[in-house]
Amino acid sequence: MTDQNRNLLLRVVTALVLLPLVIWLIILGGLPFTILVAVAAAAACFELNQLAQHRPAQAPESGAKQDAKADEQLSRKERKKLKAEAREAQAEDESPTITGATLVSAGAAFLLPLLQFSPMGLLNPESVLMGVGILAFLDALFFETDLPRTPHRVGLAVLGAVYCGLAMAALVHLRALENGAYWIVLTLVVTWFNDTGAYFAGRAFGKHKLFERISPKKTWEGAIGGFLACIAGGVGVQMLFLHEVPVWGAAVIGAAAGIAGPLGDLGESMLKRAYGVKDSGKLLPGHGGMLDRIDALLFTAPVVWLLAQVLGF
């Protein structure tokens, strides 16, 4: 069995194991569903913060054209050797430790969806985010020995809480709507259809690169295919379940998600490329990390929630 087939098998098995649990919790709603969202947000936030364990990619120095030409003249074997040495040097430099900033950030990402479901007095989103900022600064001040890393340590802590915690909290709001379970289905369908449509359209027709600097495999043809699939998915869910939403409303939501989803995917790819990693983690066999799985959802969920409010659904 090839590595590609083995990875595909792992992806399928993981999906078959987790999907029934996710569906059950969506139907159940309430606190169990909110906890699912909070756990996913905390896991993604933890992975995001752990990116700080990697050495940020260095920008090329100006006037390095001669070095680039020399690198092109290297044999394939020599280039592989240099890359292997670079990876070894990075591995030696990286520390597997879990920082206080990481724990604070992941804890905040867990709390923020819960606070949308059940407010806890003085413990509100504003106080949680203020606490993350202050504690992350203190953590860097007293425990970070490499001064240039401090902005990454503090910045990722705050970013993780907002990017993962608040974005995932949109799902809690959607589930609280009338027919909330179907709104969650709509959000997941437009996200998945976008990804699937882009994949098959890109394979069949992809020629023009979409954003080669960040994601070399994505094409404009794939993006258009994903966009159309997203609209179709939104209208399909409306026809089956959300009859109170007009067809045009479902199409608008699908179109907006068709733009937001790829931007979320590209955003996470940008972070991974900046730190020179392929996956955000290894939590989900065959799928990479939690952040890898919900990167598009972190953009589509807030967009669907916003449009549901603006359009009065």
Secondary structure as UniProt FT lines:
FT   HELIX           3..28
FT   HELIX           30..50
FT   HELIX           51..53
FT   TURN            62..63
FT   HELIX           65..73
FT   HELIX           76..93
FT   HELIX           100..117
FT   TURN            121..122
FT   HELIX           125..143
FT   HELIX           147..149
FT   HELIX           150..160
FT   HELIX           161..166
FT   HELIX           167..175
FT   TURN            178..179
FT   HELIX           180..205
FT   STRAND          209..211
FT   TURN            212..214
FT   STRAND          215..219
FT   HELIX           220..240
FT   TURN            243..244
FT   HELIX           247..274
FT   TURN            275..276
FT   TURN            285..287
FT   HELIX           290..294
FT   TURN            295..296
FT   HELIX           297..310
FT   TURN            311..312
//
